[in-house]
Amino acid sequence: MSNISRDEVAHLARLARMAVTEEELDVFAGQLDQILDSVAKVSEVASDDVPPMSHAVPLTNTFRDDEVRPGLSQEQALAGAPAAEDGRFRVPRILGEEQ
């Protein structure tokens, strides 16, 4: 069982540049203690004959075949545009951008 001291929590808070109150030091010390105890328990259970995994069930990606399909022509794409110019969408100029 690990016991995280208030000084260690304060040191970690300084390293992380966190402003921590005196009350929070006690709360965080208890929480960090629980986290480290939980990690220790998991480490005890883990065995060399158990392969590491990222998911509890095997994942299989299902891909569909790529097929070429007709797309929109330039005229069709621009037909619904609020503004078009020289065969392109016309959009408002961004402030401060030089031409």
PDB file as gemmi writes it, atoms N, CA and C in Angstrom:
CRYST1    1.000    1.000    1.000  90.00  90.00  90.00 P 1                      
ATOM      1  N   MET A   1       0.847  -1.172   0.000  1.00  0.00           N  
ATOM      2  CA  MET A   1       0.000   0.000   0.000  1.00  0.00           C  
ATOM      3  C   MET A   1       0.897   1.241   0.000  1.00  0.00           C  
ATOM      4  N   SER A   2       0.677   2.104  -0.941  1.00  0.00           N  
ATOM      5  CA  SER A   2       1.487   3.312  -1.012  1.00  0.00           C  
ATOM      6  C   SER A   2       0.815   4.433  -0.243  1.00  0.00           C  
ATOM      7  N   ASN A   3       1.600   5.282   0.319  1.00  0.00           N  
ATOM      8  CA  ASN A   3       1.084   6.447   1.012  1.00  0.00           C  
ATOM      9  C   ASN A   3       1.714   7.688   0.409  1.00  0.00           C  
ATOM     10  N   ILE A   4       0.917   8.436  -0.314  1.00  0.00           N  
ATOM     11  CA  ILE A   4       1.379   9.674  -0.928  1.00  0.00           C  
ATOM     12  C   ILE A   4       1.267  10.781   0.117  1.00  0.00           C  
ATOM     13  N   SER A   5       2.348  11.480   0.327  1.00  0.00           N  
ATOM     14  CA  SER A   5       2.323  12.553   1.324  1.00  0.00           C  
ATOM     15  C   SER A   5       1.819  13.853   0.700  1.00  0.00           C  
ATOM     16  N   ARG A   6       1.420  14.747   1.566  1.00  0.00           N  
ATOM     17  CA  ARG A   6       0.971  16.074   1.110  1.00  0.00           C  
ATOM     18  C   ARG A   6       2.121  16.795   0.413  1.00  0.00           C  
ATOM     19  N   ASP A   7       3.352  16.580   0.906  1.00  0.00           N  
ATOM     20  CA  ASP A   7       4.510  17.232   0.288  1.00  0.00           C  
ATOM     21  C   ASP A   7       4.721  16.733  -1.140  1.00  0.00           C  
ATOM     22  N   GLU A   8       4.511  15.434  -1.347  1.00  0.00           N  
ATOM     23  CA  GLU A   8       4.653  14.886  -2.697  1.00  0.00           C  
ATOM     24  C   GLU A   8       3.576  15.441  -3.629  1.00  0.00           C  
ATOM     25  N   VAL A   9       2.360  15.571  -3.127  1.00  0.00           N  
ATOM     26  CA  VAL A   9       1.280  16.150  -3.932  1.00  0.00           C  
ATOM     27  C   VAL A   9       1.591  17.607  -4.246  1.00  0.00           C  
ATOM     28  N   ALA A  10       2.076  18.334  -3.253  1.00  0.00           N  
ATOM     29  CA  ALA A  10       2.434  19.738  -3.482  1.00  0.00           C  
ATOM     30  C   ALA A  10       3.549  19.843  -4.518  1.00  0.00           C  
ATOM     31  N   HIS A  11       4.518  18.932  -4.444  1.00  0.00           N  
ATOM     32  CA  HIS A  11       5.609  18.925  -5.422  1.00  0.00           C  
ATOM     33  C   HIS A  11       5.074  18.641  -6.824  1.00  0.00           C  
ATOM     34  N   LEU A  12       4.204  17.648  -6.946  1.00  0.00           N  
ATOM     35  CA  LEU A  12       3.598  17.334  -8.246  1.00  0.00           C  
ATOM     36  C   LEU A  12       2.788  18.520  -8.774  1.00  0.00           C  
ATOM     37  N   ALA A  13       2.079  19.190  -7.883  1.00  0.00           N  
ATOM     38  CA  ALA A  13       1.277  20.348  -8.284  1.00  0.00           C  
ATOM     39  C   ALA A  13       2.187  21.458  -8.801  1.00  0.00           C  
ATOM     40  N   ARG A  14       3.316  21.665  -8.127  1.00  0.00           N  
ATOM     41  CA  ARG A  14       4.267  22.685  -8.608  1.00  0.00           C  
ATOM     42  C   ARG A  14       4.809  22.312  -9.978  1.00  0.00           C  
ATOM     43  N   LEU A  15       5.146  21.042 -10.173  1.00  0.00           N  
ATOM     44  CA  LEU A  15       5.661  20.594 -11.472  1.00  0.00           C  
ATOM     45  C   LEU A  15       4.631  20.794 -12.581  1.00  0.00           C  
ATOM     46  N   ALA A  16       3.363  20.575 -12.248  1.00  0.00           N  
ATOM     47  CA  ALA A  16       2.280  20.731 -13.217  1.00  0.00           C  
ATOM     48  C   ALA A  16       1.783  22.169 -13.285  1.00  0.00           C  
ATOM     49  N   ARG A  17       2.396  23.028 -12.470  1.00  0.00           N  
ATOM     50  CA  ARG A  17       2.009  24.445 -12.414  1.00  0.00           C  
ATOM     51  C   ARG A  17       0.535  24.616 -12.086  1.00  0.00           C  
ATOM     52  N   MET A  18       0.099  23.854 -11.089  1.00  0.00           N  
ATOM     53  CA  MET A  18      -1.280  23.913 -10.627  1.00  0.00           C  
ATOM     54  C   MET A  18      -1.328  24.636  -9.285  1.00  0.00           C  
ATOM     55  N   ALA A  19      -2.291  25.512  -9.147  1.00  0.00           N  
ATOM     56  CA  ALA A  19      -2.527  26.151  -7.858  1.00  0.00           C  
ATOM     57  C   ALA A  19      -3.434  25.235  -7.047  1.00  0.00           C  
ATOM     58  N   VAL A  20      -2.945  24.753  -5.920  1.00  0.00           N  
ATOM     59  CA  VAL A  20      -3.681  23.789  -5.111  1.00  0.00           C  
ATOM     60  C   VAL A  20      -3.815  24.347  -3.695  1.00  0.00           C  
ATOM     61  N   THR A  21      -5.044  24.273  -3.174  1.00  0.00           N  
ATOM     62  CA  THR A  21      -5.281  24.736  -1.802  1.00  0.00           C  
ATOM     63  C   THR A  21      -4.863  23.654  -0.810  1.00  0.00           C  
ATOM     64  N   GLU A  22      -4.806  24.020   0.457  1.00  0.00           N  
ATOM     65  CA  GLU A  22      -4.440  23.061   1.509  1.00  0.00           C  
ATOM     66  C   GLU A  22      -5.443  21.905   1.580  1.00  0.00           C  
ATOM     67  N   GLU A  23      -6.723  22.224   1.413  1.00  0.00           N  
ATOM     68  CA  GLU A  23      -7.749  21.171   1.458  1.00  0.00           C  
ATOM     69  C   GLU A  23      -7.596  20.221   0.265  1.00  0.00           C  
ATOM     70  N   GLU A  24      -7.272  20.791  -0.884  1.00  0.00           N  
ATOM     71  CA  GLU A  24      -7.107  19.955  -2.082  1.00  0.00           C  
ATOM     72  C   GLU A  24      -5.907  19.028  -1.953  1.00  0.00           C  
ATOM     73  N   LEU A  25      -4.876  19.451  -1.241  1.00  0.00           N  
ATOM     74  CA  LEU A  25      -3.715  18.575  -1.037  1.00  0.00           C  
ATOM     75  C   LEU A  25      -4.134  17.270  -0.370  1.00  0.00           C  
ATOM     76  N   ASP A  26      -4.980  17.371   0.644  1.00  0.00           N  
ATOM     77  CA  ASP A  26      -5.454  16.158   1.329  1.00  0.00           C  
ATOM     78  C   ASP A  26      -6.318  15.304   0.410  1.00  0.00           C  
ATOM     79  N   VAL A  27      -7.211  15.943  -0.335  1.00  0.00           N  
ATOM     80  CA  VAL A  27      -8.106  15.204  -1.239  1.00  0.00           C  
ATOM     81  C   VAL A  27      -7.288  14.510  -2.326  1.00  0.00           C  
ATOM     82  N   PHE A  28      -6.364  15.261  -2.954  1.00  0.00           N  
ATOM     83  CA  PHE A  28      -5.563  14.688  -4.037  1.00  0.00           C  
ATOM     84  C   PHE A  28      -4.637  13.584  -3.530  1.00  0.00           C  
ATOM     85  N   ALA A  29      -4.121  13.737  -2.327  1.00  0.00           N  
ATOM     86  CA  ALA A  29      -3.253  12.697  -1.762  1.00  0.00           C  
ATOM     87  C   ALA A  29      -4.038  11.396  -1.627  1.00  0.00           C  
ATOM     88  N   GLY A  30      -5.265  11.482  -1.133  1.00  0.00           N  
ATOM     89  CA  GLY A  30      -6.096  10.282  -1.005  1.00  0.00           C  
ATOM     90  C   GLY A  30      -6.446   9.675  -2.358  1.00  0.00           C  
ATOM     91  N   GLN A  31      -6.771  10.543  -3.324  1.00  0.00           N  
ATOM     92  CA  GLN A  31      -7.133  10.047  -4.651  1.00  0.00           C  
ATOM     93  C   GLN A  31      -5.935   9.395  -5.347  1.00  0.00           C  
ATOM     94  N   LEU A  32      -4.775  10.041  -5.264  1.00  0.00           N  
ATOM     95  CA  LEU A  32      -3.575   9.462  -5.885  1.00  0.00           C  
ATOM     96  C   LEU A  32      -3.201   8.147  -5.211  1.00  0.00           C  
ATOM     97  N   ASP A  33      -3.400   8.071  -3.919  1.00  0.00           N  
ATOM     98  CA  ASP A  33      -3.147   6.840  -3.182  1.00  0.00           C  
ATOM     99  C   ASP A  33      -4.028   5.706  -3.708  1.00  0.00           C  
ATOM    100  N   GLN A  34      -5.313   5.984  -3.912  1.00  0.00           N  
ATOM    101  CA  GLN A  34      -6.241   4.974  -4.444  1.00  0.00           C  
ATOM    102  C   GLN A  34      -5.837   4.551  -5.848  1.00  0.00           C  
ATOM    103  N   ILE A  35      -5.432   5.515  -6.665  1.00  0.00           N  
ATOM    104  CA  ILE A  35      -5.030   5.193  -8.038  1.00  0.00           C  
ATOM    105  C   ILE A  35      -3.813   4.268  -8.034  1.00  0.00           C  
ATOM    106  N   LEU A  36      -2.809   4.616  -7.236  1.00  0.00           N  
ATOM    107  CA  LEU A  36      -1.606   3.783  -7.179  1.00  0.00           C  
ATOM    108  C   LEU A  36      -1.897   2.400  -6.614  1.00  0.00           C  
ATOM    109  N   ASP A  37      -2.781   2.297  -5.636  1.00  0.00           N  
ATOM    110  CA  ASP A  37      -3.177   0.989  -5.106  1.00  0.00           C  
ATOM    111  C   ASP A  37      -3.876   0.158  -6.182  1.00  0.00           C  
ATOM    112  N   SER A  38      -4.744   0.783  -6.964  1.00  0.00           N  
ATOM    113  CA  SER A  38      -5.449   0.075  -8.041  1.00  0.00           C  
ATOM    114  C   SER A  38      -4.477  -0.415  -9.100  1.00  0.00           C  
ATOM    115  N   VAL A  39      -3.517   0.408  -9.467  1.00  0.00           N  
ATOM    116  CA  VAL A  39      -2.506  -0.003 -10.446  1.00  0.00           C  
ATOM    117  C   VAL A  39      -1.689  -1.163  -9.904  1.00  0.00           C  
ATOM    118  N   ALA A  40      -1.358  -1.122  -8.637  1.00  0.00           N  
ATOM    119  CA  ALA A  40      -0.600  -2.219  -8.027  1.00  0.00           C  
ATOM    120  C   ALA A  40      -1.394  -3.520  -8.064  1.00  0.00           C  
ATOM    121  N   LYS A  41      -2.696  -3.446  -7.814  1.00  0.00           N  
ATOM    122  CA  LYS A  41      -3.530  -4.654  -7.863  1.00  0.00           C  
ATOM    123  C   LYS A  41      -3.581  -5.238  -9.264  1.00  0.00           C  
ATOM    124  N   VAL A  42      -3.699  -4.361 -10.265  1.00  0.00           N  
ATOM    125  CA  VAL A  42      -3.729  -4.841 -11.651  1.00  0.00           C  
ATOM    126  C   VAL A  42      -2.388  -5.459 -12.008  1.00  0.00           C  
ATOM    127  N   SER A  43      -1.311  -4.870 -11.550  1.00  0.00           N  
ATOM    128  CA  SER A  43       0.021  -5.413 -11.829  1.00  0.00           C  
ATOM    129  C   SER A  43       0.193  -6.794 -11.225  1.00  0.00           C  
ATOM    130  N   GLU A  44      -0.418  -7.049 -10.068  1.00  0.00           N  
ATOM    131  CA  GLU A  44      -0.340  -8.367  -9.451  1.00  0.00           C  
ATOM    132  C   GLU A  44      -1.059  -9.418 -10.284  1.00  0.00           C  
ATOM    133  N   VAL A  45      -2.172  -9.049 -10.881  1.00  0.00           N  
ATOM    134  CA  VAL A  45      -2.981  -9.983 -11.655  1.00  0.00           C  
ATOM    135  C   VAL A  45      -2.348 -10.271 -13.011  1.00  0.00           C  
ATOM    136  N   ALA A  46      -1.747  -9.267 -13.613  1.00  0.00           N  
ATOM    137  CA  ALA A  46      -1.167  -9.445 -14.944  1.00  0.00           C  
ATOM    138  C   ALA A  46      -0.125 -10.555 -14.903  1.00  0.00           C  
ATOM    139  N   SER A  47      -0.147 -11.383 -15.928  1.00  0.00           N  
ATOM    140  CA  SER A  47       0.745 -12.530 -15.987  1.00  0.00           C  
ATOM    141  C   SER A  47       1.476 -12.535 -17.323  1.00  0.00           C  
ATOM    142  N   ASP A  48       2.609 -13.196 -17.346  1.00  0.00           N  
ATOM    143  CA  ASP A  48       3.394 -13.253 -18.578  1.00  0.00           C  
ATOM    144  C   ASP A  48       2.707 -14.051 -19.676  1.00  0.00           C  
ATOM    145  N   ASP A  49       1.836 -14.990 -19.295  1.00  0.00           N  
ATOM    146  CA  ASP A  49       1.179 -15.812 -20.306  1.00  0.00           C  
ATOM    147  C   ASP A  49      -0.108 -15.177 -20.851  1.00  0.00           C  
ATOM    148  N   VAL A  50      -0.448 -13.987 -20.383  1.00  0.00           N  
ATOM    149  CA  VAL A  50      -1.617 -13.273 -20.886  1.00  0.00           C  
ATOM    150  C   VAL A  50      -1.142 -12.206 -21.858  1.00  0.00           C  
ATOM    151  N   PRO A  51      -1.500 -12.336 -23.133  1.00  0.00           N  
ATOM    152  CA  PRO A  51      -1.019 -11.355 -24.114  1.00  0.00           C  
ATOM    153  C   PRO A  51      -1.685  -9.988 -23.909  1.00  0.00           C  
ATOM    154  N   PRO A  52      -0.941  -8.913 -24.109  1.00  0.00           N  
ATOM    155  CA  PRO A  52      -1.544  -7.583 -23.979  1.00  0.00           C  
ATOM    156  C   PRO A  52      -2.569  -7.351 -25.079  1.00  0.00           C  
ATOM    157  N   MET A  53      -3.602  -6.599 -24.772  1.00  0.00           N  
ATOM    158  CA  MET A  53      -4.636  -6.319 -25.763  1.00  0.00           C  
ATOM    159  C   MET A  53      -5.180  -4.920 -25.548  1.00  0.00           C  
ATOM    160  N   SER A  54      -5.740  -4.367 -26.596  1.00  0.00           N  
ATOM    161  CA  SER A  54      -6.319  -3.028 -26.479  1.00  0.00           C  
ATOM    162  C   SER A  54      -7.827  -3.084 -26.319  1.00  0.00           C  
ATOM    163  N   HIS A  55      -8.448  -4.214 -26.679  1.00  0.00           N  
ATOM    164  CA  HIS A  55      -9.899  -4.357 -26.568  1.00  0.00           C  
ATOM    165  C   HIS A  55     -10.216  -5.736 -25.997  1.00  0.00           C  
ATOM    166  N   ALA A  56     -11.345  -5.818 -25.339  1.00  0.00           N  
ATOM    167  CA  ALA A  56     -11.747  -7.084 -24.732  1.00  0.00           C  
ATOM    168  C   ALA A  56     -12.214  -8.094 -25.761  1.00  0.00           C  
ATOM    169  N   VAL A  57     -12.680  -7.610 -26.918  1.00  0.00           N  
ATOM    170  CA  VAL A  57     -13.130  -8.502 -27.987  1.00  0.00           C  
ATOM    171  C   VAL A  57     -12.303  -8.216 -29.236  1.00  0.00           C  
ATOM    172  N   PRO A  58     -12.066  -9.228 -30.061  1.00  0.00           N  
ATOM    173  CA  PRO A  58     -11.288  -8.982 -31.275  1.00  0.00           C  
ATOM    174  C   PRO A  58     -12.038  -8.056 -32.238  1.00  0.00           C  
ATOM    175  N   LEU A  59     -11.307  -7.164 -32.859  1.00  0.00           N  
ATOM    176  CA  LEU A  59     -11.904  -6.233 -33.809  1.00  0.00           C  
ATOM    177  C   LEU A  59     -11.506  -6.619 -35.223  1.00  0.00           C  
ATOM    178  N   THR A  60     -12.451  -6.517 -36.129  1.00  0.00           N  
ATOM    179  CA  THR A  60     -12.188  -6.773 -37.534  1.00  0.00           C  
ATOM    180  C   THR A  60     -12.771  -5.634 -38.337  1.00  0.00           C  
ATOM    181  N   ASN A  61     -11.932  -5.022 -39.157  1.00  0.00           N  
ATOM    182  CA  ASN A  61     -12.425  -3.960 -40.029  1.00  0.00           C  
ATOM    183  C   ASN A  61     -13.065  -4.569 -41.264  1.00  0.00           C  
ATOM    184  N   THR A  62     -14.204  -4.048 -41.622  1.00  0.00           N  
ATOM    185  CA  THR A  62     -14.885  -4.495 -42.823  1.00  0.00           C  
ATOM    186  C   THR A  62     -14.827  -3.367 -43.834  1.00  0.00           C  
ATOM    187  N   PHE A  63     -14.172  -3.627 -44.930  1.00  0.00           N  
ATOM    188  CA  PHE A  63     -14.033  -2.623 -45.965  1.00  0.00           C  
ATOM    189  C   PHE A  63     -14.856  -3.015 -47.173  1.00  0.00           C  
ATOM    190  N   ARG A  64     -15.390  -2.027 -47.833  1.00  0.00           N  
ATOM    191  CA  ARG A  64     -16.093  -2.308 -49.081  1.00  0.00           C  
ATOM    192  C   ARG A  64     -15.127  -2.042 -50.226  1.00  0.00           C  
ATOM    193  N   ASP A  65     -15.392  -2.651 -51.354  1.00  0.00           N  
ATOM    194  CA  ASP A  65     -14.556  -2.433 -52.528  1.00  0.00           C  
ATOM    195  C   ASP A  65     -14.755  -1.012 -53.040  1.00  0.00           C  
ATOM    196  N   ASP A  66     -13.658  -0.407 -53.456  1.00  0.00           N  
ATOM    197  CA  ASP A  66     -13.751   0.916 -54.060  1.00  0.00           C  
ATOM    198  C   ASP A  66     -14.350   0.776 -55.451  1.00  0.00           C  
ATOM    199  N   GLU A  67     -15.262   1.653 -55.758  1.00  0.00           N  
ATOM    200  CA  GLU A  67     -15.825   1.651 -57.098  1.00  0.00           C  
ATOM    201  C   GLU A  67     -15.979   3.095 -57.561  1.00  0.00           C  
ATOM    202  N   VAL A  68     -15.655   3.319 -58.784  1.00  0.00           N  
ATOM    203  CA  VAL A  68     -15.745   4.660 -59.347  1.00  0.00           C  
ATOM    204  C   VAL A  68     -17.205   4.962 -59.638  1.00  0.00           C  
ATOM    205  N   ARG A  69     -17.665   6.095 -59.141  1.00  0.00           N  
ATOM    206  CA  ARG A  69     -19.034   6.529 -59.403  1.00  0.00           C  
ATOM    207  C   ARG A  69     -18.986   7.929 -59.979  1.00  0.00           C  
ATOM    208  N   PRO A  70     -19.955   8.255 -60.787  1.00  0.00           N  
ATOM    209  CA  PRO A  70     -19.943   9.597 -61.363  1.00  0.00           C  
ATOM    210  C   PRO A  70     -20.171  10.652 -60.286  1.00  0.00           C  
ATOM    211  N   GLY A  71     -19.467  11.774 -60.394  1.00  0.00           N  
ATOM    212  CA  GLY A  71     -19.622  12.877 -59.466  1.00  0.00           C  
ATOM    213  C   GLY A  71     -20.347  14.027 -60.150  1.00  0.00           C  
ATOM    214  N   LEU A  72     -20.371  15.149 -59.482  1.00  0.00           N  
ATOM    215  CA  LEU A  72     -21.010  16.336 -60.045  1.00  0.00           C  
ATOM    216  C   LEU A  72     -20.088  17.019 -61.045  1.00  0.00           C  
ATOM    217  N   SER A  73     -20.686  17.570 -62.041  1.00  0.00           N  
ATOM    218  CA  SER A  73     -19.907  18.403 -62.960  1.00  0.00           C  
ATOM    219  C   SER A  73     -19.685  19.747 -62.279  1.00  0.00           C  
ATOM    220  N   GLN A  74     -18.807  20.556 -62.840  1.00  0.00           N  
ATOM    221  CA  GLN A  74     -18.536  21.865 -62.262  1.00  0.00           C  
ATOM    222  C   GLN A  74     -19.804  22.715 -62.231  1.00  0.00           C  
ATOM    223  N   GLU A  75     -20.574  22.650 -63.281  1.00  0.00           N  
ATOM    224  CA  GLU A  75     -21.814  23.435 -63.350  1.00  0.00           C  
ATOM    225  C   GLU A  75     -22.822  22.967 -62.308  1.00  0.00           C  
ATOM    226  N   GLN A  76     -22.934  21.657 -62.134  1.00  0.00           N  
ATOM    227  CA  GLN A  76     -23.865  21.123 -61.145  1.00  0.00           C  
ATOM    228  C   GLN A  76     -23.449  21.523 -59.731  1.00  0.00           C  
ATOM    229  N   ALA A  77     -22.162  21.473 -59.451  1.00  0.00           N  
ATOM    230  CA  ALA A  77     -21.678  21.817 -58.117  1.00  0.00           C  
ATOM    231  C   ALA A  77     -21.913  23.288 -57.818  1.00  0.00           C  
ATOM    232  N   LEU A  78     -21.714  24.148 -58.804  1.00  0.00           N  
ATOM    233  CA  LEU A  78     -21.864  25.589 -58.604  1.00  0.00           C  
ATOM    234  C   LEU A  78     -23.321  26.048 -58.693  1.00  0.00           C  
ATOM    235  N   ALA A  79     -24.215  25.182 -59.165  1.00  0.00           N  
ATOM    236  CA  ALA A  79     -25.612  25.571 -59.354  1.00  0.00           C  
ATOM    237  C   ALA A  79     -26.278  25.977 -58.036  1.00  0.00           C  
ATOM    238  N   GLY A  80     -25.927  25.341 -56.943  1.00  0.00           N  
ATOM    239  CA  GLY A  80     -26.551  25.656 -55.661  1.00  0.00           C  
ATOM    240  C   GLY A  80     -25.769  26.663 -54.835  1.00  0.00           C  
ATOM    241  N   ALA A  81     -24.667  27.152 -55.377  1.00  0.00           N  
ATOM    242  CA  ALA A  81     -23.833  28.086 -54.622  1.00  0.00           C  
ATOM    243  C   ALA A  81     -24.470  29.469 -54.587  1.00  0.00           C  
ATOM    244  N   PRO A  82     -24.377  30.176 -53.464  1.00  0.00           N  
ATOM    245  CA  PRO A  82     -24.922  31.532 -53.402  1.00  0.00           C  
ATOM    246  C   PRO A  82     -24.176  32.491 -54.323  1.00  0.00           C  
ATOM    247  N   ALA A  83     -22.885  32.236 -54.552  1.00  0.00           N  
ATOM    248  CA  ALA A  83     -22.105  33.091 -55.450  1.00  0.00           C  
ATOM    249  C   ALA A  83     -20.999  32.269 -56.088  1.00  0.00           C  
ATOM    250  N   ALA A  84     -20.774  32.505 -57.375  1.00  0.00           N  
ATOM    251  CA  ALA A  84     -19.710  31.822 -58.100  1.00  0.00           C  
ATOM    252  C   ALA A  84     -19.026  32.837 -58.998  1.00  0.00           C  
ATOM    253  N   GLU A  85     -17.730  32.573 -59.255  1.00  0.00           N  
ATOM    254  CA  GLU A  85     -16.974  33.479 -60.105  1.00  0.00           C  
ATOM    255  C   GLU A  85     -15.864  32.687 -60.773  1.00  0.00           C  
ATOM    256  N   ASP A  86     -15.736  32.804 -62.068  1.00  0.00           N  
ATOM    257  CA  ASP A  86     -14.699  32.118 -62.853  1.00  0.00           C  
ATOM    258  C   ASP A  86     -14.701  30.605 -62.608  1.00  0.00           C  
ATOM    259  N   GLY A  87     -15.887  30.011 -62.481  1.00  0.00           N  
ATOM    260  CA  GLY A  87     -15.984  28.571 -62.311  1.00  0.00           C  
ATOM    261  C   GLY A  87     -15.619  28.081 -60.918  1.00  0.00           C  
ATOM    262  N   ARG A  88     -15.601  28.990 -59.926  1.00  0.00           N  
ATOM    263  CA  ARG A  88     -15.263  28.617 -58.550  1.00  0.00           C  
ATOM    264  C   ARG A  88     -16.287  29.220 -57.601  1.00  0.00           C  
ATOM    265  N   PHE A  89     -16.329  28.671 -56.381  1.00  0.00           N  
ATOM    266  CA  PHE A  89     -17.178  29.260 -55.356  1.00  0.00           C  
ATOM    267  C   PHE A  89     -16.610  30.620 -54.970  1.00  0.00           C  
ATOM    268  N   ARG A  90     -17.479  31.595 -54.831  1.00  0.00           N  
ATOM    269  CA  ARG A  90     -17.031  32.911 -54.357  1.00  0.00           C  
ATOM    270  C   ARG A  90     -17.372  32.992 -52.873  1.00  0.00           C  
ATOM    271  N   VAL A  91     -16.333  33.301 -52.073  1.00  0.00           N  
ATOM    272  CA  VAL A  91     -16.519  33.392 -50.629  1.00  0.00           C  
ATOM    273  C   VAL A  91     -16.060  34.759 -50.157  1.00  0.00           C  
ATOM    274  N   PRO A  92     -16.535  35.201 -49.003  1.00  0.00           N  
ATOM    275  CA  PRO A  92     -16.101  36.500 -48.503  1.00  0.00           C  
ATOM    276  C   PRO A  92     -14.600  36.514 -48.233  1.00  0.00           C  
ATOM    277  N   ARG A  93     -14.014  37.661 -48.424  1.00  0.00           N  
ATOM    278  CA  ARG A  93     -12.588  37.813 -48.194  1.00  0.00           C  
ATOM    279  C   ARG A  93     -12.308  37.757 -46.691  1.00  0.00           C  
ATOM    280  N   ILE A  94     -11.194  37.131 -46.318  1.00  0.00           N  
ATOM    281  CA  ILE A  94     -10.809  37.055 -44.922  1.00  0.00           C  
ATOM    282  C   ILE A  94     -10.120  38.361 -44.548  1.00  0.00           C  
ATOM    283  N   LEU A  95     -10.498  38.930 -43.420  1.00  0.00           N  
ATOM    284  CA  LEU A  95      -9.927  40.207 -42.985  1.00  0.00           C  
ATOM    285  C   LEU A  95      -8.423  40.111 -42.806  1.00  0.00           C  
ATOM    286  N   GLY A  96      -7.728  41.131 -43.272  1.00  0.00           N  
ATOM    287  CA  GLY A  96      -6.286  41.189 -43.091  1.00  0.00           C  
ATOM    288  C   GLY A  96      -5.498  40.376 -44.102  1.00  0.00           C  
ATOM    289  N   GLU A  97      -6.150  39.664 -44.969  1.00  0.00           N  
ATOM    290  CA  GLU A  97      -5.458  38.854 -45.961  1.00  0.00           C  
ATOM    291  C   GLU A  97      -5.124  39.717 -47.166  1.00  0.00           C  
ATOM    292  N   GLU A  98      -3.864  39.667 -47.569  1.00  0.00           N  
ATOM    293  CA  GLU A  98      -3.465  40.457 -48.726  1.00  0.00           C  
ATOM    294  C   GLU A  98      -3.770  39.688 -49.993  1.00  0.00           C  
ATOM    295  N   GLN A  99      -4.026  40.437 -51.056  1.00  0.00           N  
ATOM    296  CA  GLN A  99      -4.410  39.810 -52.306  1.00  0.00           C  
ATOM    297  C   GLN A  99      -3.249  39.354 -53.099  1.00  0.00           C  
TER     298      GLN A  99                                                      
END                                                                             
